[in-house]
Amino acid sequence: MTLPSQGASEPEAHISSIVSALADPDRLKVLSAVVLGHTDVAGISQGSGLSSQVVIRSLSRLINAGLVAESPSGYQANEAAKAMKKALYRASAEAKEEFPGVEESMATELRKFFRAGRLLEIPTSRMSRLAVLDYLSWAFEPGQYYPERLVNALIRRYHPDHATLRRYLVDEGFLERKAGQYWRAGGSVQID
């Protein structure tokens, strides 16, 4: 009978070493500078905004974790660091695509409440709620009238509580209502 090992397996230990190395903000700055192409201590110092002493200490830890290698041409990020860079760029691009045409500050706020195009929760903070309502108002074309059932259907694409969101849209001036008809009355305009 074989007993389970008490220590971490080799892959787990390597991952732990990488996570530990990246837990320090200075080491993250140094790694970023290396990934961006700085190959010597002076360049990395300039690219990271850190002193040479901090850069040298950080490089030592990053080399031990296997994220940076030293070669005759200078310091270079290894494949794991390059893969992390690609993943971060991809995640950043995907996040920006989630709200096309939205100003970055508003998109940052919306990312707190939306996943895969669905509103996870109705914000309790008025400022956050206004950002969400502004975004939802884009589902309604200016100058077009909507019966209540269509307003409900458009809102349900984002969140099941269409009645609460419809009321907020009207109360905050994004939609107007009269005789069972709704129309867009406010909010920002999406520019393609």
C-alpha positions, 0 to 999 in steps of 0.5 A: 500500500502506498501512502499519499505524499505529504509534500506538494507534487512537482507541478504544484510546487512549481505553480506555488513558486510562480504565484509566490514570485508574482505576489509582489508588486515590484516583481510584477513590474519587473516581469512586465518590463522584461516581457515588454522587451527590456533586457538589461537592468538599466532598461528594466529599471527605467521601464518599471520605474524601480531602482536598480537594487530592487530590479536586481533583487526582483530578477533573482526571484523571477529567475528562481521561479522560472519566469525570467532567464538570463542569457548573453543578450540579457534578461528574457521572459520564458514561455510561461511569462509570454503565455501569461502576457498573451492571456492577459491581452486576450482577456483584456480584448475580450473584456473590451469587446463585451461592451463595444462602443462604450467609454472605458470608464463606463465599461469598467463599471458595467463589468462589475454587473454583467457576465456574458451579456446578462445582468447578474444583479441590479446595483443598489448604488444609484451611480452604478444603477445609472450606468447599468440603466444607461446601457440598457437604454441602448436597447431602445431606438430613439424616436420609436414607440414600444408596447409594454410587452416588447419593453419587457421582452427587451429587458428580459434579455438582460435580467429576469426582473423586467418590472423593476428595471422598467420602473427604474428606466422610467423613474430615472428618465431613460424611458417615458410612458403614456397610454401603454406606450414607451419611448426612449427619453434619455441616456447616452447615445452609442456611436458606431 
